[in-house]
Amino acid sequence: MVFRLCQREILQLIEQGKSNNEIGPALDIPPFAVSIYGSALLWELDIGAAS
């Protein structure tokens, strides 16, 4: 699978256990956008919902 840079960064931060509220400011995007990106990534990877 090919991910865009922002998607890869979000995925790495999710793997580190960061919350949407921590990831958003780190990448200069709203936490709500992190939630949408994260859900889409997990769906693409067929992992399911993040806890």
N, C-alpha and C positions, 0 to 999 in steps of 0.2 A: 504494500500500500504506500502511496505517496501522500504525505501530509505537507501542508503549508507550514512555514516557519512558526506562525502564531499558534497553530494547532499543536505542533510539536512541543512548543514551550508550555502550553497549557497542560498537555499530557504529562510532561516531566514534572510540573509542579503538583499535579494531582497525585502522581506516584509518590511524591515527597510528603503527601498528607496535608498539603496546603488547602485552605478553604477558599471559596469563591471570593470572599471579602479580602483575602490576602493576595490572591492571584490577580484580581482586577487592577489594583493600583500598581502592582509590580510590572504589568504589561500595558499600563495606561489605557485600560478598557473598563467599562462598567462591570461590576460583579454579576449583573443579570446576563450580560453577554457571555461571561465565563460559563455560567450555568447552561446556556444554550449550546455553546461550542462543546462543552464537556459532555453533555448528553448526546450530541450528534457523534462525537468521537467514540464514545462507549457503544453507541448503537452500531456504528461502522465496524467496530472491532468485535461486535457480538458479545460484549461483556455484560450488558445489562445496566441497571441504574446504579449510580454512585450512592453510597450511603452518607 
